[in-house]
Each structure stands twice: as C-alpha cells, then as structure tokens.
Amino acid sequence: MPIEISTPVQLERERMAKQADEANIRLEQLKKAYAESPEMQIERGRAALERLQNDAHHLNRIVSGSTAAQNEEQTLAARLRVAESQAEAARLDVDMGHSPAVGQTTVGDQIPQRDHADAVATLVEAGVRPNMVERFLKTGHGDDPGGRSAEEAAAAEWERRLLTDPEKRAKFLAKDPTVMREFAYYAMYRRDPRHEP
C-alpha cells in the first residue's frame, strides 16, 4: 500500500476548506443570534399582530364577539409590549453605563446590576415613560416641568385620592394596570421622608 504524502497545495486546500467550514458555522450562529435578538422578536411580534388585525376571518370573529379572538389579539399585543419593555430596559441600562458582567461586587447600598435591570424593566412594563425612568434613575426625581415641588404636590394628591376613594383602593389592591402605573409615578414623585428637615 503506497504512503500518501500531502503536498503543500493539498495542505493549503484542506486549511482553506476548514476555514470555510468554520466561517459557515459562525455565520449560522450569527443568523440564529440575529433571529433571536430582541429587535427581531419585536419586529416579528408587530408583523404577527398586524397580520392578525388585518385578517378578515379574525375581524369577523371579533365583530361577532368571540372572546377567543379577543384573547388571541390581546395575547399577541401583551407579548409585544413585554418584548418592547425588555428591549427598552436593556437600552436604558446600557445607556446608564452598565454592561453585563459575569460576577459583580457591590458596595454599601449599591444594588446588584441584575436587580437594577429588573427594576427598570418593571417600571417600563408598568407603563412609565422610558425617558422618565432614565431621568429618575440619573437624578432621583422626575421630569415634571413644574419641578420637584409640582411632583411632590401631585404625589400627595394621588395619595389623598387613594386613601379617600374606596373604588381606587379596590383597584389598587386588585393591581389594576392603570392604578399600578399611577403608583409607579407616585413612588418617584413623592417626598422622600429621609430627606425631610
């Protein structure tokens, strides 16, 4: 049996074939990562919701009062809002100078990065304007044009209504989305008792 000897040309072809295989594998990984990215999930969610809302059969079901059709549309819309909220929370976290870390050390009252991102996501999902969240986390107060005193007055009024209006209290206890969004603003606007004279 003769011994095969690789020539420099054969070695170069094998090296190039290996590089091409590795490049193809990497390309497939990048395609998968792109398809699973928050931006693409949002784009697919918007497209799916638009298709559903433009589907004649679905519209007929909605008009005829089908709760299944309404639930289907609301589920798609909710998934889209969650994806948008998560993407916006991640953007805010990066904009504020945070970056993903494998391990993290905190000092004093500093909160861990993951908890910070969760807090941002919770506020955005509750319906708080992302610019308001960003401003609050950077400055410790909101963005009311009337300034801090106007924010504190609005918070005091909201708290007064909560305490005097049984319907509002019931909605608060039931975690009504509108009241919970108002509560998130209240929490940012209210006077911090630790800073009172």
Secondary structure, DSSP 8 states (H G I E B T S, - for coil): -------HHHHHHHHHHHHHHHHHHHHHHHHHHHHTSHHHHHHHHHHHHHHHHH-HHHHHHHHTT-HHHHHHHHHHHHHHHHHHHHHHHHHHHHHTT----SS----TT---HHHHHHHHHHHHHTT--HHHHHHHHHHSS---TT-HHHHHHHHHHHHHHHHH-HHHHHHHHTT-HHHHHHHHHHHHHS--GGG--
